[in-house]
Amino acid sequence: MSTKRLTGKIATGRILMMDIPRPPRSIIDDFLKLTDLAGTVSDAMDELGIAGAIPAAVLNPMLPGARMVGPALTVRNIMQTTPPTLGAMERKSKQADLEAHNLAEPGDVVVIEGVAAYSSLGGNSCALGHRQGEAGAIVDGGTRDVATARRLGYPVWARGVSLITGKWRLETVAINGPVQIAGVPVFPGDLIVADDNGVCIVPRERITEVLQRARALSQAEDVRNTDVAAGLSIVEVANKPYFQKIGKA
C-alpha cells in the first residue's frame, strides 16, 4: 500500500486507488518494438473482439512522432457550479490533477476525462508529469500550453487545444476510478498505446493476449515489407499468406 504524502487537493475518499496495477517493464518494451505501433495493436484488438481504438482525428497528438505505452492513472473532471469569475477572483481551483501527478510512478499515463472546450491539462501539469517520469497524458477535453509540453518532450493526446483554463470551471471528482475516453471505458491499470495514428485502450486483463497477437501481426508486416523492398511483384505479395488466423500454428 502506498504511503505517499498527499497534496490535499481532493478528498481522500475520492481517491479510489492509491496504487494502480502495472505490467512488467518487459511488456511495455515488447509493445514499443511493434511496427506501426497503435495501428498494429488496433488490428490485434479487432481480431480479439476488443473495442478500444480511438483515431487521431478524435484525440489529436500534440507531439508529432511520439510513441507511448503505459498503464492508465485516471482522473475524472466535471463542470463545477461555482461561476468561473468567482473562482478566478478567489484563486480557488477545484481541479486535482496535481494529486494524480503526485501518485504517478515512472511510465504511467495520466488519463483525464474532461470537458470539451476547457483545458484539463496545462504547462505546469506537463512539467510535473515530465519530472515524475510519466509516459504522457490522454485528455478527453482540452489541453493548453502545448509549446511547453513539446519543449519538454511530454506527449499529450487531446480533443483539442483551448486557452480557456479549467481551474475555475472544472472539478475533479475521482482519481483512479473508471472514466470514459471518447466513449471507451478506461479503468486504472488498463494499458494505453498511442502514436500519430491514435490511441488504443487495452483492458488490463487482456494485455498479454493483445501483445501476442500484435507481435504476430507485426512480424508478418515486417516480412511483407522486406518482400516489397526485395522486388516481389504485387501479384506475389497479394497472394502470399503473411497473416495466419488466430489459433493456427
Sequence and secondary structure as in RCSB ss.txt:
>XXXX:A:sequence
MSTKRLTGKIATGRILMMDIPRPPRSIIDDFLKLTDLAGTVSDAMDELGIAGAIPAAVLNPMLPGARMVGPALTV
RNIMQTTPPTLGAMERKSKQADLEAHNLAEPGDVVVIEGVAAYSSLGGNSCALGHRQGEAGAIVDGGTRDVATAR
RLGYPVWARGVSLITGKWRLETVAINGPVQIAGVPVFPGDLIVADDNGVCIVPRERITEVLQRARALSQAEDVRN
TDVAAGLSIVEVANKPYFQKIGKA
>XXXX:A:secstr
       SSS GGGB  SS     HHHHHHHHTSTTHHHHHHHHHHHTT   EEETTTSEESSTT  EEEEEEEE
EEEE SS HHHHHHHT  B  HHHHHHH  TT EEEEE  TTSBS  HHHHHHHHHHT  EEEEEEEE  HHHHH
HHT  EEEEEE SSBSTTTEEEEEESS EEETTEEE TT EEEEETTEEEEE GGGHHHHHHHHHHHHHHHHHHH
HHHHHT  HHHHHHS     TT  
